[in-house]
Amino acid sequence: MSPDHLTRCAWAESDPLMRAYHDGEWGVPQRDARMLWEMLMLEGFQAGLSWLTVLRKRDAFRAAFAGFDPAKVARFGEQDVARLMADPGIIRASGKIRATIRGAQIFCEMAERGEDFSEFCWSFTQGEPIRNAGEDWIASSPLSTIIAKDLRRRGFKFVGPTIVYAWMQAVGIVNDHAGGCFRRDEV
């Protein structure tokens, strides 16, 4: 069956970029610590906007934030904040930019203490994806509330329960592909 004739989650049908993201990335269990952090930061930038906006700017974000290398981003200073605020390729929100820099510092602090960010992320589900029924769409969950609280305790910003739940879906901690979606059983 051609990719254009597959049954997908309804949200992925609106745009070719969304379809490609859905088909190749969304909901696939991600174990790479750097990528988990990148996706958490991008979900924070998405707050108040559409995910399509972030997807369209993702390459620019990666260029602006040194490939989302936490060690590099953790060293960003005020000149970098000014540079990022002037970059039309990204979402220019001072609070979100500063939260990403602080998030990189926290990621590095965790690593210095011997905490692996991937192990931390997956510890809430004992390393296994949660497979929901694929019928009801929810914006947050009791688990996303717990994870959000832990992230905020560590100093992360833009990590409320709704953002965290969207991130959990994106990185495959939760499998929320719709019941009839061709990706549901693949991930």
C-alpha positions in Angstrom: 0.0 0.0 0.0 1.4 3.4 -0.9 2.1 5.8 2.0 -0.7 8.1 0.8 -3.3 5.3 1.3 -2.3 4.2 4.8 -4.6 4.8 7.8 -2.9 7.2 10.2 -3.6 9.1 13.3 -6.0 11.9 12.1 -3.6 14.7 13.3 -0.9 13.5 10.8 -3.1 13.9 7.7 -3.0 17.7 7.5 0.5 18.2 6.1 3.2 16.2 4.3 5.7 17.1 6.9 3.4 15.9 9.7 2.8 12.7 7.8 6.5 12.1 7.4 7.1 12.9 11.1 4.2 10.6 12.1 5.3 7.7 9.9 9.0 7.8 10.8 9.5 9.2 14.2 6.4 9.9 16.4 5.9 7.3 19.0 9.0 5.3 18.2 10.7 4.5 21.5 13.7 6.8 21.7 16.6 5.7 24.0 19.3 8.2 23.0 19.7 10.7 25.9 20.6 13.6 23.7 17.6 13.1 21.4 15.3 12.7 24.4 16.6 16.1 25.7 16.3 17.7 22.3 12.7 16.6 21.9 11.8 17.8 25.4 13.3 21.2 24.6 11.5 21.4 21.3 8.2 20.5 23.0 8.8 23.4 25.3 9.2 25.7 22.3 6.0 24.4 20.9 4.0 25.6 24.0 1.2 27.9 22.7 2.0 27.1 19.1 1.5 24.1 16.7 3.9 21.2 16.4 3.9 21.9 12.7 5.5 25.3 13.4 8.3 23.5 15.3 8.8 20.8 12.7 9.2 23.5 10.0 11.8 25.2 12.1 13.6 22.1 13.4 16.6 22.3 11.2 17.1 26.0 12.1 16.7 25.1 15.7 19.4 22.4 15.4 21.7 24.9 13.7 21.1 27.6 16.2 21.5 25.3 19.2 24.7 23.6 18.1 23.0 20.4 17.1 21.3 20.3 20.5 24.6 19.2 22.0 23.9 19.8 25.7 27.6 20.4 26.5 27.8 23.2 24.0 24.4 24.7 24.8 25.2 24.6 28.5 28.0 27.1 27.8 25.7 29.6 26.0 25.8 33.1 27.5 24.1 36.4 27.0 25.6 36.9 23.5 24.1 33.6 22.5 20.7 34.6 23.9 20.9 37.8 21.8 22.0 35.9 18.7 19.1 33.5 19.2 16.6 36.3 19.7 17.7 37.7 16.4 17.4 34.4 14.5 14.3 34.5 12.4 14.6 30.7 11.7 13.6 29.8 15.3 10.9 30.7 17.7 12.3 33.8 19.4 11.0 33.6 23.0 13.5 34.7 25.6 12.1 32.5 28.3 12.1 29.4 26.1 15.7 30.1 24.9 16.9 30.6 28.5 15.0 27.4 29.6 16.8 25.5 26.9 20.2 26.7 28.0 19.3 25.9 31.6 18.0 22.5 30.5 21.4 21.8 28.9 23.1 22.7 32.1 20.8 20.4 34.1 21.4 17.6 31.6 25.2 18.0 32.1 24.8 18.2 35.9 22.9 15.0 35.8 25.6 13.3 33.7 28.3 14.6 36.1 26.5 12.9 39.0 26.4 9.7 36.9 22.7 10.0 36.0 21.9 9.1 32.4 19.1 11.2 31.0 17.7 8.3 29.1 17.6 6.0 32.1 16.0 8.8 34.1 13.3 9.3 31.4 12.5 5.6 31.0 12.7 4.9 34.8 9.1 6.1 35.2 7.9 3.1 33.1 10.5 0.6 34.0 12.0 1.0 30.5 8.9 -0.2 28.7 6.5 1.9 26.6 3.0 2.4 27.8 0.5 1.2 25.2 -2.8 3.1 25.6 -6.1 1.9 24.1 -5.7 4.1 21.0 -9.2 5.5 21.3 -9.3 8.5 23.7 -7.0 11.4 23.2 -5.8 13.0 26.4 -3.7 16.1 27.0 -1.9 14.9 30.2 -1.9 11.9 32.5 -1.1 11.2 36.1 2.3 10.0 35.0 3.1 13.1 33.0 2.2 15.1 36.1 4.7 13.1 38.1 7.4 13.4 35.5 6.7 17.2 35.1 7.0 17.6 38.8 10.4 15.8 38.9 11.7 17.8 35.9 10.6 21.1 37.6 12.2 20.0 40.9 15.5 19.6 38.9 15.1 23.1 37.5 13.7 22.4 34.0 11.2 25.0 32.7 8.3 24.6 30.2 7.7 21.1 31.4 4.2 21.1 32.6 2.1 17.9 32.4 0.7 18.7 28.9 4.1 19.4 27.4 5.5 16.4 29.1 2.7 14.2 27.8 3.2 15.4 24.3 6.9 14.6 24.7 6.2 11.2 26.1 4.1 10.5 23.0 6.7 11.9 20.6 9.6 9.8 22.1 7.6 6.6 22.4 7.3 6.4 26.2 3.6 6.3 25.4 2.2 4.6 22.4 -0.9 6.7 21.6 -1.2 5.8 17.9 -4.9 5.5 17.1 -6.5 2.1 17.0 -6.6 1.9 13.2 -3.2 3.6 12.6 -0.8 1.5 10.7 2.0 2.5 13.0 0.3 1.4 16.2 1.6 -2.2 16.2 4.9 -1.3 14.5 6.1 0.8 17.4 
